[in-house]
Amino acid sequence: MKENIAPDLVTLLYPVAELRTLPGNPRRGDVKAVARSYTRFGQTKPIVCRHWEDGNAYVVAGNHQLMAARDELAWDKIAVVWRDDLTADEARALALADNHTAELGGYDDMALGEMLKSVAFDKDLLAATSYSDKDLEKLLGEVTKEKPPIPYVEKWELVVECKDEDDQEQLFERLTAEGYAVKVLQL
């Protein structure tokens, strides 16, 4: 099958038949989701490989990308960046870091909902993201849940700690300009 590779990556193409997945890779990924993305957008970032002492070329980062290209899409080639300068232990550490650092991030649900809404009009485009209409509905439901009513009080007070006198002065001027009654307290 004809590969779908970003033009800037074409010089990095390498035969998928000569690549092996990393033995003992603990990460389990959704190969079909990667294949959906590749089908729509192509490969936009290379996988990372290393030649090992046994003479084989193993994927350090991008095992599921290789599986999607090879097993789901029947590509003959994939873009590869080589890191033969790494020791075997460094390559394993890179594999762990590549997987774990992706898990450490999170989402701003409001921004995610807005971005999903911007592509949801095109069902094929939404499918390529591996999000569904249900995901979007659930996310928007979470974001737009009604907040409990704030009980009425005569007066609200807020104490803000400023980093220095200049910061305090700027905040005082800004809040006063916005119509807030502001008092400076010395604590």
C-alpha positions, 0 to 999 in steps of 0.5 A: 500500500502507498504510505501516507507520509508528511513530505518532510519525512520522506528522506527518513523512510525505512522498510517496515519489514526490517523493524521489530517492536521493542521486546518487553515493551510494557505499553499497550496502545490502540493500534486501530486508533493510530491507523485511523489517524495515519489514514486521515493525516499520514505519518507526521512524526517519525518513530525512533529506532536503534540497532541492537547487538543482535543485529536487528533494528528495534523500535524504541518509541513508536511501537504502536505506530509501526504496528498500525503502519505494518499490520493495519495499513500494509505500508512498506515503509515508515519514517524513522529517526535512528538513535544508535548512539544510545546504550541499550539501557538508555534506549529502554529508558527513552521508551519508558519516558516516551510513554510515561511523559504522555500520561503525565499531561492532562486536558483543559476540558473547556478547551478540549470541548471547543476544539472537538466542536470545531471538527465535529461537523465532519464525521470522518474528521472526528473519527480520525481523532478517535473521539466520538459524538458521545465523547463530545456530548459527555465532555460538554455535559461535564463542562456545562453542568450547572453550578450550585447557587451562591448563597446571598450575602451582604458583602464578600471579601477577598484577601489577595497576597501580592508578591511586592508593593508594585504588584499590590499597587497595580492590582489595586489600580486595576480592580478599582478601575473595574469598579470594585471597592478595594481596601489595602490591609496590612497583615 
